[in-house]
Amino acid sequence: MEISARNALKGTVKNVSPGAVNTEVTLELPGGAQVVSIITKASADRLKLAAGKEVYAVIKASDVMIATE
């Protein structure tokens, strides 16, 4: 896979929760952190997402905010 996005996080699908239009996908990254993404149901079906499948969370954003308490 070649992609221009600078942040591609490899993980394992932990949960797929389909809705009428969108699907919530939870990935577990090495070390236990989780990333949750909302994608179209059509995309989730096309990618054949299921628990245990290795995938990438690709993040492309012009801004990344940092916050402190």
Biopython code that builds the backbone (N, CA, C, O; Angstrom):
import numpy as np
from Bio.PDB.StructureBuilder import StructureBuilder

atoms = [
    (1, "MET", "N", (0.851, -1.168, 0.000)),
    (1, "MET", "CA", (0.000, 0.000, 0.000)),
    (1, "MET", "C", (0.894, 1.228, 0.000)),
    (1, "MET", "O", (1.763, 1.359, 0.862)),
    (2, "GLU", "N", (0.699, 2.113, -0.937)),
    (2, "GLU", "CA", (1.363, 3.414, -0.986)),
    (2, "GLU", "C", (0.284, 4.466, -0.810)),
    (2, "GLU", "O", (-0.745, 4.427, -1.484)),
    (3, "ILE", "N", (0.516, 5.405, 0.092)),
    (3, "ILE", "CA", (-0.501, 6.419, 0.360)),
    (3, "ILE", "C", (0.180, 7.713, 0.795)),
    (3, "ILE", "O", (1.247, 7.684, 1.408)),
    (4, "SER", "N", (-0.439, 8.844, 0.477)),
    (4, "SER", "CA", (0.167, 10.128, 0.797)),
    (4, "SER", "C", (-0.068, 10.559, 2.250)),
    (4, "SER", "O", (0.645, 11.430, 2.749)),
    (5, "ALA", "N", (-1.031, 9.981, 2.923)),
    (5, "ALA", "CA", (-1.304, 10.355, 4.312)),
    (5, "ALA", "C", (-0.104, 10.001, 5.183)),
    (5, "ALA", "O", (0.531, 8.965, 4.989)),
    (6, "ARG", "N", (0.197, 10.862, 6.134)),
    (6, "ARG", "CA", (1.384, 10.662, 6.974)),
    (6, "ARG", "C", (1.131, 9.744, 8.158)),
    (6, "ARG", "O", (2.082, 9.255, 8.768)),
    (7, "ASN", "N", (-0.107, 9.505, 8.489)),
    (7, "ASN", "CA", (-0.413, 8.705, 9.668)),
    (7, "ASN", "C", (-1.238, 7.488, 9.287)),
    (7, "ASN", "O", (-2.441, 7.595, 9.049)),
    (8, "ALA", "N", (-0.597, 6.339, 9.229)),
    (8, "ALA", "CA", (-1.285, 5.075, 8.971)),
    (8, "ALA", "C", (-0.963, 4.156, 10.142)),
    (8, "ALA", "O", (0.183, 3.741, 10.315)),
    (9, "LEU", "N", (-1.967, 3.839, 10.941)),
    (9, "LEU", "CA", (-1.792, 3.051, 12.149)),
    (9, "LEU", "C", (-2.308, 1.634, 11.907)),
    (9, "LEU", "O", (-3.497, 1.436, 11.655)),
    (10, "LYS", "N", (-1.419, 0.660, 11.984)),
    (10, "LYS", "CA", (-1.827, -0.733, 11.770)),
    (10, "LYS", "C", (-2.439, -1.279, 13.051)),
    (10, "LYS", "O", (-1.893, -1.110, 14.141)),
    (11, "GLY", "N", (-3.576, -1.932, 12.899)),
    (11, "GLY", "CA", (-4.245, -2.498, 14.053)),
    (11, "GLY", "C", (-5.114, -3.668, 13.663)),
    (11, "GLY", "O", (-5.132, -4.098, 12.510)),
    (12, "THR", "N", (-5.826, -4.172, 14.636)),
    (12, "THR", "CA", (-6.719, -5.315, 14.447)),
    (12, "THR", "C", (-8.144, -4.885, 14.759)),
    (12, "THR", "O", (-8.395, -4.237, 15.775)),
    (13, "VAL", "N", (-9.072, -5.246, 13.888)),
    (13, "VAL", "CA", (-10.479, -4.916, 14.140)),
    (13, "VAL", "C", (-10.924, -5.643, 15.401)),
    (13, "VAL", "O", (-10.813, -6.864, 15.511)),
    (14, "LYS", "N", (-11.428, -4.867, 16.344)),
    (14, "LYS", "CA", (-11.925, -5.432, 17.599)),
    (14, "LYS", "C", (-13.438, -5.608, 17.554)),
    (14, "LYS", "O", (-13.980, -6.593, 18.057)),
    (15, "ASN", "N", (-14.122, -4.618, 16.931)),
    (15, "ASN", "CA", (-15.581, -4.671, 16.895)),
    (15, "ASN", "C", (-16.085, -3.946, 15.648)),
    (15, "ASN", "O", (-15.537, -2.920, 15.245)),
    (16, "VAL", "N", (-17.130, -4.495, 15.051)),
    (16, "VAL", "CA", (-17.816, -3.860, 13.929)),
    (16, "VAL", "C", (-19.283, -3.765, 14.314)),
    (16, "VAL", "O", (-19.941, -4.776, 14.560)),
    (17, "SER", "N", (-19.791, -2.522, 14.364)),
    (17, "SER", "CA", (-21.171, -2.306, 14.773)),
    (17, "SER", "C", (-21.931, -1.616, 13.640)),
    (17, "SER", "O", (-21.905, -0.389, 13.538)),
    (18, "PRO", "N", (-22.615, -2.402, 12.776)),
    (18, "PRO", "CA", (-23.300, -1.810, 11.629)),
    (18, "PRO", "C", (-24.600, -1.123, 12.025)),
    (18, "PRO", "O", (-25.326, -1.565, 12.916)),
    (19, "GLY", "N", (-24.864, -0.016, 11.321)),
    (19, "GLY", "CA", (-26.135, 0.680, 11.462)),
    (19, "GLY", "C", (-26.839, 0.668, 10.119)),
    (19, "GLY", "O", (-26.428, -0.051, 9.208)),
    (20, "ALA", "N", (-27.886, 1.449, 9.986)),
    (20, "ALA", "CA", (-28.650, 1.490, 8.739)),
    (20, "ALA", "C", (-27.830, 2.089, 7.597)),
    (20, "ALA", "O", (-27.930, 1.634, 6.458)),
    (21, "VAL", "N", (-27.023, 3.102, 7.893)),
    (21, "VAL", "CA", (-26.254, 3.801, 6.865)),
    (21, "VAL", "C", (-24.756, 3.712, 7.130)),
    (21, "VAL", "O", (-23.973, 3.486, 6.207)),
    (22, "ASN", "N", (-24.354, 3.889, 8.392)),
    (22, "ASN", "CA", (-22.944, 3.889, 8.772)),
    (22, "ASN", "C", (-22.602, 2.704, 9.654)),
    (22, "ASN", "O", (-23.480, 2.078, 10.249)),
    (23, "THR", "N", (-21.304, 2.403, 9.729)),
    (23, "THR", "CA", (-20.796, 1.326, 10.571)),
    (23, "THR", "C", (-19.705, 1.889, 11.465)),
    (23, "THR", "O", (-18.820, 2.602, 10.991)),
    (24, "GLU", "N", (-19.760, 1.577, 12.757)),
    (24, "GLU", "CA", (-18.713, 1.966, 13.688)),
    (24, "GLU", "C", (-17.705, 0.827, 13.772)),
    (24, "GLU", "O", (-18.067, -0.317, 14.047)),
    (25, "VAL", "N", (-16.441, 1.152, 13.532)),
    (25, "VAL", "CA", (-15.371, 0.153, 13.541)),
    (25, "VAL", "C", (-14.380, 0.519, 14.636)),
    (25, "VAL", "O", (-13.864, 1.636, 14.660)),
    (26, "THR", "N", (-14.114, -0.413, 15.537)),
    (26, "THR", "CA", (-13.135, -0.203, 16.596)),
    (26, "THR", "C", (-11.898, -1.031, 16.290)),
    (26, "THR", "O", (-11.974, -2.246, 16.107)),
    (27, "LEU", "N", (-10.744, -0.345, 16.237)),
    (27, "LEU", "CA", (-9.466, -1.020, 16.007)),
    (27, "LEU", "C", (-8.676, -1.021, 17.293)),
    (27, "LEU", "O", (-8.725, -0.060, 18.061)),
    (28, "GLU", "N", (-7.948, -2.095, 17.531)),
    (28, "GLU", "CA", (-7.019, -2.139, 18.652)),
    (28, "GLU", "C", (-5.609, -2.069, 18.086)),
    (28, "GLU", "O", (-5.224, -2.876, 17.240)),
    (29, "LEU", "N", (-4.848, -1.098, 18.563)),
    (29, "LEU", "CA", (-3.474, -0.899, 18.113)),
    (29, "LEU", "C", (-2.532, -1.688, 19.006)),
    (29, "LEU", "O", (-2.905, -2.057, 20.119)),
    (30, "PRO", "N", (-1.310, -1.957, 18.535)),
    (30, "PRO", "CA", (-0.330, -2.596, 19.405)),
    (30, "PRO", "C", (-0.176, -1.769, 20.689)),
    (30, "PRO", "O", (-0.083, -0.543, 20.628)),
    (31, "GLY", "N", (-0.149, -2.418, 21.818)),
    (31, "GLY", "CA", (-0.073, -1.705, 23.086)),
    (31, "GLY", "C", (-1.428, -1.500, 23.730)),
    (31, "GLY", "O", (-1.502, -1.091, 24.889)),
    (32, "GLY", "N", (-2.527, -1.782, 22.991)),
    (32, "GLY", "CA", (-3.860, -1.751, 23.578)),
    (32, "GLY", "C", (-4.687, -0.507, 23.325)),
    (32, "GLY", "O", (-5.883, -0.508, 23.616)),
    (33, "ALA", "N", (-4.096, 0.559, 22.791)),
    (33, "ALA", "CA", (-4.896, 1.750, 22.485)),
    (33, "ALA", "C", (-5.919, 1.405, 21.405)),
    (33, "ALA", "O", (-5.700, 0.515, 20.582)),
    (34, "GLN", "N", (-7.040, 2.127, 21.426)),
    (34, "GLN", "CA", (-8.092, 1.872, 20.451)),
    (34, "GLN", "C", (-8.369, 3.111, 19.612)),
    (34, "GLN", "O", (-8.240, 4.238, 20.090)),
    (35, "VAL", "N", (-8.747, 2.893, 18.366)),
    (35, "VAL", "CA", (-9.174, 3.942, 17.452)),
    (35, "VAL", "C", (-10.561, 3.551, 16.967)),
    (35, "VAL", "O", (-10.783, 2.411, 16.559)),
    (36, "VAL", "N", (-11.493, 4.496, 17.011)),
    (36, "VAL", "CA", (-12.860, 4.235, 16.556)),
    (36, "VAL", "C", (-13.128, 5.102, 15.335)),
    (36, "VAL", "O", (-12.841, 6.299, 15.333)),
    (37, "SER", "N", (-13.681, 4.486, 14.300)),
    (37, "SER", "CA", (-13.985, 5.196, 13.066)),
    (37, "SER", "C", (-15.424, 4.910, 12.652)),
    (37, "SER", "O", (-15.934, 3.805, 12.838)),
    (38, "ILE", "N", (-16.060, 5.922, 12.092)),
    (38, "ILE", "CA", (-17.397, 5.760, 11.517)),
    (38, "ILE", "C", (-17.222, 5.828, 10.001)),
    (38, "ILE", "O", (-16.779, 6.845, 9.467)),
    (39, "ILE", "N", (-17.573, 4.739, 9.312)),
    (39, "ILE", "CA", (-17.480, 4.690, 7.852)),
    (39, "ILE", "C", (-18.833, 4.261, 7.295)),
    (39, "ILE", "O", (-19.701, 3.803, 8.039)),
    (40, "THR", "N", (-19.006, 4.410, 6.003)),
    (40, "THR", "CA", (-20.281, 3.988, 5.421)),
    (40, "THR", "C", (-20.425, 2.474, 5.524)),
    (40, "THR", "O", (-19.438, 1.738, 5.520)),
    (41, "LYS", "N", (-21.656, 2.031, 5.616)),
    (41, "LYS", "CA", (-21.934, 0.589, 5.659)),
    (41, "LYS", "C", (-21.430, -0.071, 4.377)),
    (41, "LYS", "O", (-20.906, -1.184, 4.414)),
    (42, "ALA", "N", (-21.588, 0.614, 3.245)),
    (42, "ALA", "CA", (-21.124, 0.077, 1.963)),
    (42, "ALA", "C", (-19.609, -0.147, 1.982)),
    (42, "ALA", "O", (-19.127, -1.158, 1.471)),
    (43, "SER", "N", (-18.855, 0.791, 2.569)),
    (43, "SER", "CA", (-17.398, 0.633, 2.645)),
    (43, "SER", "C", (-17.021, -0.532, 3.559)),
    (43, "SER", "O", (-16.131, -1.318, 3.232)),
    (44, "ALA", "N", (-17.688, -0.641, 4.691)),
    (44, "ALA", "CA", (-17.398, -1.744, 5.613)),
    (44, "ALA", "C", (-17.672, -3.089, 4.949)),
    (44, "ALA", "O", (-16.905, -4.036, 5.120)),
    (45, "ASP", "N", (-18.758, -3.171, 4.195)),
    (45, "ASP", "CA", (-19.090, -4.407, 3.487)),
    (45, "ASP", "C", (-18.062, -4.708, 2.399)),
    (45, "ASP", "O", (-17.627, -5.850, 2.250)),
    (46, "ARG", "N", (-17.674, -3.681, 1.637)),
    (46, "ARG", "CA", (-16.706, -3.863, 0.553)),
    (46, "ARG", "C", (-15.357, -4.320, 1.085)),
    (46, "ARG", "O", (-14.682, -5.133, 0.452)),
    (47, "LEU", "N", (-14.953, -3.797, 2.260)),
    (47, "LEU", "CA", (-13.676, -4.170, 2.876)),
    (47, "LEU", "C", (-13.757, -5.488, 3.648)),
    (47, "LEU", "O", (-12.747, -5.998, 4.133)),
    (48, "LYS", "N", (-14.972, -6.032, 3.757)),
    (48, "LYS", "CA", (-15.202, -7.287, 4.486)),
    (48, "LYS", "C", (-14.623, -7.225, 5.906)),
    (48, "LYS", "O", (-13.905, -8.122, 6.347)),
    (49, "LEU", "N", (-14.961, -6.139, 6.600)),
    (49, "LEU", "CA", (-14.443, -5.942, 7.946)),
    (49, "LEU", "C", (-15.103, -6.894, 8.927)),
    (49, "LEU", "O", (-16.321, -7.072, 8.924)),
    (50, "ALA", "N", (-14.278, -7.499, 9.765)),
    (50, "ALA", "CA", (-14.756, -8.411, 10.797)),
    (50, "ALA", "C", (-13.719, -8.440, 11.906)),
    (50, "ALA", "O", (-12.543, -8.157, 11.679)),
    (51, "ALA", "N", (-14.164, -8.786, 13.106)),
    (51, "ALA", "CA", (-13.250, -8.872, 14.240)),
    (51, "ALA", "C", (-12.082, -9.795, 13.904)),
    (51, "ALA", "O", (-12.268, -10.876, 13.345)),
    (52, "GLY", "N", (-10.881, -9.353, 14.253)),
    (52, "GLY", "CA", (-9.677, -10.142, 14.031)),
    (52, "GLY", "C", (-8.924, -9.785, 12.755)),
    (52, "GLY", "O", (-7.768, -10.178, 12.597)),
    (53, "LYS", "N", (-9.549, -9.052, 11.846)),
    (53, "LYS", "CA", (-8.889, -8.698, 10.590)),
    (53, "LYS", "C", (-7.883, -7.572, 10.827)),
    (53, "LYS", "O", (-8.185, -6.605, 11.526)),
    (54, "GLU", "N", (-6.679, -7.697, 10.242)),
    (54, "GLU", "CA", (-5.679, -6.647, 10.337)),
    (54, "GLU", "C", (-5.950, -5.585, 9.285)),
    (54, "GLU", "O", (-6.131, -5.893, 8.107)),
    (55, "VAL", "N", (-5.977, -4.328, 9.721)),
    (55, "VAL", "CA", (-6.281, -3.202, 8.843)),
    (55, "VAL", "C", (-5.422, -2.005, 9.248)),
    (55, "VAL", "O", (-4.662, -2.069, 10.214)),
    (56, "TYR", "N", (-5.554, -0.926, 8.503)),
    (56, "TYR", "CA", (-4.880, 0.328, 8.823)),
    (56, "TYR", "C", (-5.917, 1.411, 9.069)),
    (56, "TYR", "O", (-6.903, 1.512, 8.340)),
    (57, "ALA", "N", (-5.692, 2.220, 10.097)),
    (57, "ALA", "CA", (-6.449, 3.453, 10.291)),
    (57, "ALA", "C", (-5.599, 4.535, 9.634)),
    (57, "ALA", "O", (-4.495, 4.822, 10.098)),
    (58, "VAL", "N", (-6.098, 5.130, 8.571)),
    (58, "VAL", "CA", (-5.362, 6.156, 7.842)),
    (58, "VAL", "C", (-5.947, 7.506, 8.225)),
    (58, "VAL", "O", (-7.132, 7.765, 8.018)),
    (59, "ILE", "N", (-5.098, 8.365, 8.787)),
    (59, "ILE", "CA", (-5.549, 9.650, 9.295)),
    (59, "ILE", "C", (-4.891, 10.757, 8.471)),
    (59, "ILE", "O", (-3.666, 10.860, 8.415)),
    (60, "LYS", "N", (-5.719, 11.575, 7.839)),
    (60, "LYS", "CA", (-5.211, 12.709, 7.088)),
    (60, "LYS", "C", (-5.967, 13.940, 7.574)),
    (60, "LYS", "O", (-7.180, 14.055, 7.397)),
    (61, "ALA", "N", (-5.237, 14.843, 8.181)),
    (61, "ALA", "CA", (-5.858, 16.041, 8.725)),
    (61, "ALA", "C", (-4.922, 17.221, 8.573)),
    (61, "ALA", "O", (-3.704, 17.082, 8.692)),
    (62, "SER", "N", (-5.486, 18.361, 8.316)),
    (62, "SER", "CA", (-4.650, 19.548, 8.204)),
    (62, "SER", "C", (-4.293, 20.117, 9.568)),
    (62, "SER", "O", (-3.325, 20.867, 9.695)),
    (63, "ASP", "N", (-5.077, 19.762, 10.598)),
    (63, "ASP", "CA", (-4.817, 20.222, 11.962)),
    (63, "ASP", "C", (-4.872, 19.063, 12.932)),
    (63, "ASP", "O", (-5.755, 18.209, 12.847)),
    (64, "VAL", "N", (-3.928, 19.037, 13.852)),
    (64, "VAL", "CA", (-3.950, 18.105, 14.965)),
    (64, "VAL", "C", (-3.803, 18.951, 16.217)),
    (64, "VAL", "O", (-2.799, 19.643, 16.388)),
    (65, "MET", "N", (-4.786, 18.901, 17.083)),
    (65, "MET", "CA", (-4.785, 19.732, 18.286)),
    (65, "MET", "C", (-4.190, 18.966, 19.455)),
    (65, "MET", "O", (-4.374, 17.754, 19.575)),
    (66, "ILE", "N", (-3.478, 19.680, 20.314)),
    (66, "ILE", "CA", (-2.911, 19.126, 21.544)),
    (66, "ILE", "C", (-3.531, 19.894, 22.704)),
    (66, "ILE", "O", (-3.655, 21.117, 22.643)),
    (67, "ALA", "N", (-3.919, 19.187, 23.755)),
    (67, "ALA", "CA", (-4.541, 19.838, 24.910)),
    (67, "ALA", "C", (-3.907, 19.343, 26.187)),
    (67, "ALA", "O", (-3.356, 18.243, 26.232)),
    (68, "THR", "N", (-3.985, 20.152, 27.222)),
    (68, "THR", "CA", (-3.540, 19.754, 28.557)),
    (68, "THR", "C", (-4.653, 20.082, 29.541)),
    (68, "THR", "O", (-5.574, 20.830, 29.213)),
    (69, "GLU", "N", (-4.573, 19.536, 30.719)),
    (69, "GLU", "CA", (-5.538, 19.828, 31.788)),
    (69, "GLU", "C", (-5.234, 21.171, 32.379)),
    (69, "GLU", "O", (-5.926, 21.612, 33.296)),
]
sb = StructureBuilder()
sb.init_structure("model")
sb.init_model(0)
sb.init_chain("A")
sb.init_seg("    ")
for serial, (resi, resn, name, xyz) in enumerate(atoms, 1):
    if name == "N":
        sb.init_residue(resn, " ", resi, " ")
    sb.init_atom(name, np.array(xyz, "f"), 0.0, 1.0, " ", f" {name:<3s}", serial, name[0])
structure = sb.get_structure()
